[in-house]
Amino acid sequence: MVKNLAMGFVLISAAPGREKDVFVEIQKIKEVVELHPLFGEYDLIVKLDAPDFNRLGEIVVDRIRKIPGVIDTKTLTGIKF
């Protein structure tokens, strides 16, 4: 079992009308722990767990940002005590 040492929260802005499509695609990412729609400046918040921060970055850059309808992301990284 690989211990996940990196945790991140990703705030996502989606194109108008594409929020649900982005939500559905993000659900397919295995490292997603939680996914919630939001009202306000951002449309979705995603909690990710990954084995390290490099992998966390790859998920954001190579998976989430490439989903059609994603306009912008803001990633907040955390650690586990």
LINBELSUL-V482598 format. One record per backbone hydrogen bond with DSSP energy under -0.5 kcal/mol. CO is the residue of the C=O (numbers start at 1). NH is the residue of the N-H. If there is no record, write none. Layout:
BEGIN
co=CO nh=NH
co=CO nh=NH
END
This chain:
BEGIN
co=3 nh=5
co=6 nh=50
co=7 nh=78
co=8 nh=48
co=9 nh=11
co=9 nh=76
co=10 nh=46
co=11 nh=74
co=12 nh=14
co=12 nh=43
co=12 nh=44
co=13 nh=71
co=13 nh=72
co=15 nh=18
co=18 nh=22
co=19 nh=23
co=20 nh=24
co=21 nh=25
co=22 nh=26
co=23 nh=27
co=25 nh=28
co=26 nh=29
co=28 nh=30
co=29 nh=32
co=31 nh=49
co=34 nh=47
co=36 nh=45
co=43 nh=38
co=44 nh=12
co=45 nh=36
co=46 nh=10
co=46 nh=48
co=47 nh=33
co=47 nh=34
co=48 nh=8
co=50 nh=5
co=50 nh=6
co=52 nh=56
co=53 nh=57
co=54 nh=58
co=55 nh=59
co=56 nh=60
co=57 nh=61
co=58 nh=62
co=58 nh=63
co=59 nh=63
co=59 nh=64
co=60 nh=65
co=64 nh=67
co=67 nh=70
co=69 nh=15
co=69 nh=71
co=72 nh=13
co=74 nh=11
co=75 nh=77
co=76 nh=9
co=78 nh=7
END
